[in-house]
Amino acid sequence: MPRKKKTVRVIHLSLAPLPPRHAVQHVDRLLVFSDASRKRQGGLAAVLFATPESEALVGTKSVPLVGSNELELQAAIFALAQVRQHFPGRPFSLFSDNQDAVLRLLRARQEGCAQDPELSRLLDQQDTAETLKDGTICWIKGHSTCRGNMLADMHAAAAAS
């Protein structure tokens, strides 16, 4: 029986950080993308766009390996710290391709951090609990047409090497 040919999926990245269908919901906001990677060590990345036309400001960090969801949560909190450092007080939209991290951050905003002591500890370590209140937290499909997510993925992988 002949082998099936492997299908190569071509992804056409958006020209802007977000595809147009998503961009209209985040006008006049700082666009922030977080991602994590696991290789020899953990890698965190935060990619920030002051405007859709601006160059990306990229922050990366290497960390010890932990579970995948914990690493993604660390990446989102690292992104919040980058927002606080470079754009304090500015409204932002944070995008993560990890639903667990997004849900934990959304729950912390709605119900307070007391319901998740580990998240509270991580937010306190980075001094980002107040920054979380200025932002919108969004899930974005990984490995999609979103240029911001692809850049975060690429930089997280490099930080994990």
C-alpha positions as CSV (number, residue, x, y, z in Angstrom):
1,M,0.0,0.0,0.0
2,P,1.5,3.4,-1.0
3,R,2.3,5.9,1.8
4,K,0.3,9.0,2.1
5,K,2.2,12.1,1.2
6,K,2.7,14.4,4.0
7,T,0.6,17.5,3.5
8,V,2.5,20.8,4.0
9,R,0.3,23.4,5.5
10,V,1.1,26.9,4.3
11,I,0.4,29.6,6.8
12,H,0.0,33.1,5.5
13,L,0.9,35.5,8.3
14,S,-1.0,38.7,8.8
15,L,0.9,41.8,7.9
16,A,-0.1,43.5,11.2
17,P,0.4,41.9,14.6
18,L,-3.2,40.7,14.6
19,P,-5.3,39.5,11.6
20,P,-7.8,42.2,10.5
21,R,-10.8,40.3,11.9
22,H,-9.3,40.5,15.4
23,A,-7.6,43.9,15.2
24,V,-10.9,45.9,15.1
25,Q,-11.6,44.9,18.7
26,H,-8.2,46.1,20.0
27,V,-7.8,49.5,18.4
28,D,-5.7,52.1,20.4
29,R,-4.4,49.4,22.7
30,L,-0.9,48.0,23.2
31,L,-0.8,44.6,21.6
32,V,1.1,42.0,23.7
33,F,1.8,38.4,22.8
34,S,3.2,35.8,25.2
35,D,4.5,32.3,24.6
36,A,6.7,29.7,26.3
37,S,8.8,26.8,25.0
38,R,10.4,23.7,26.5
39,K,13.7,22.4,25.3
40,R,16.9,22.1,27.4
41,Q,15.3,24.7,29.6
42,G,12.2,26.8,29.6
43,G,12.0,29.9,27.4
44,L,9.6,32.8,27.9
45,A,8.8,35.5,25.4
46,A,6.8,38.7,25.4
47,V,6.3,40.6,22.1
48,L,4.9,44.1,22.4
49,F,3.5,46.4,19.7
50,A,2.9,50.0,20.7
51,T,0.9,50.4,17.5
52,P,0.0,47.9,14.7
53,E,2.6,49.7,12.5
54,S,5.5,49.8,15.0
55,E,8.4,47.5,15.3
56,A,8.0,44.8,18.0
57,L,9.7,45.2,21.4
58,V,10.8,41.7,22.4
59,G,11.7,40.5,25.8
60,T,12.9,36.9,26.5
61,K,13.9,35.0,29.6
62,S,15.3,31.5,30.2
63,V,13.8,29.7,33.2
64,P,13.9,26.2,34.8
65,L,11.7,23.6,33.2
66,V,8.2,23.1,34.7
67,G,5.0,21.8,33.3
68,S,3.8,23.2,30.1
69,N,0.8,25.1,31.5
70,E,2.9,26.6,34.3
71,L,5.5,27.7,31.8
72,E,2.8,29.4,29.7
73,L,1.4,31.1,32.8
74,Q,4.9,32.3,33.6
75,A,5.2,33.7,30.1
76,A,2.0,35.6,30.4
77,I,3.1,37.1,33.8
78,F,6.5,37.9,32.2
79,A,4.6,39.8,29.5
80,L,2.7,41.7,32.2
81,A,6.0,42.7,33.7
82,Q,7.3,43.9,30.3
83,V,4.1,46.0,29.9
84,R,4.6,47.5,33.4
85,Q,8.3,48.3,32.6
86,H,7.9,49.8,29.1
87,F,4.4,51.1,29.0
88,P,3.1,51.7,32.6
89,G,-0.6,52.5,32.9
90,R,-1.3,52.0,29.2
91,P,-4.3,49.9,28.3
92,F,-3.3,46.7,26.6
93,S,-4.5,43.4,25.2
94,L,-2.5,40.3,26.2
95,F,-2.7,37.3,23.8
96,S,-1.7,33.8,24.8
97,D,-2.2,30.6,22.8
98,N,-2.7,28.7,26.1
99,Q,-6.3,28.5,27.3
100,D,-5.4,27.4,30.8
101,A,-3.2,30.5,31.4
102,V,-5.8,32.8,29.9
103,L,-8.6,31.3,32.1
104,R,-6.5,31.6,35.3
105,L,-5.7,35.2,34.6
106,L,-9.3,36.0,33.8
107,R,-10.5,34.3,37.0
108,A,-7.9,36.3,39.0
109,R,-9.2,39.6,37.5
110,Q,-12.8,38.7,38.2
111,E,-12.6,36.9,41.6
112,G,-9.4,38.2,43.0
113,C,-6.1,36.4,43.5
114,A,-7.0,34.8,46.8
115,Q,-8.7,31.9,45.0
116,D,-5.4,30.9,43.3
117,P,-2.5,31.2,45.8
118,E,0.2,30.1,43.4
119,L,-0.9,32.6,40.8
120,S,-1.0,35.3,43.5
121,R,2.6,34.4,44.4
122,L,3.7,34.6,40.8
123,L,2.0,38.0,40.3
124,D,3.5,39.3,43.5
125,Q,7.0,38.2,42.5
126,Q,6.8,40.2,39.3
127,D,4.8,43.1,40.9
128,T,2.2,42.7,38.2
129,A,-1.2,42.3,40.0
130,E,-2.0,46.0,39.4
131,T,-0.9,45.8,35.7
132,L,-3.3,42.9,35.2
133,K,-6.2,45.3,35.9
134,D,-5.3,47.5,33.0
135,G,-5.5,44.8,30.4
136,T,-7.7,42.6,28.4
137,I,-6.7,39.0,28.4
138,C,-7.4,37.0,25.2
139,W,-6.8,33.5,23.9
140,I,-5.5,33.3,20.3
141,K,-5.2,30.1,18.3
142,G,-1.6,28.9,18.2
143,H,0.2,28.4,14.9
144,S,-2.4,30.5,13.1
145,T,-2.1,33.5,10.8
146,C,-1.3,35.9,13.7
147,R,2.2,37.4,13.2
148,G,2.4,38.5,16.8
149,N,1.9,35.0,18.1
150,M,4.4,33.5,15.6
151,L,7.0,36.0,16.8
152,A,6.4,35.1,20.4
153,D,6.6,31.4,19.6
154,M,9.9,31.9,17.7
155,H,11.5,34.0,20.5
156,A,10.4,31.6,23.2
157,A,12.0,28.7,21.4
158,A,15.2,30.7,21.1
159,A,15.2,31.5,24.8
160,A,14.7,27.8,25.6
161,S,17.7,26.5,23.6
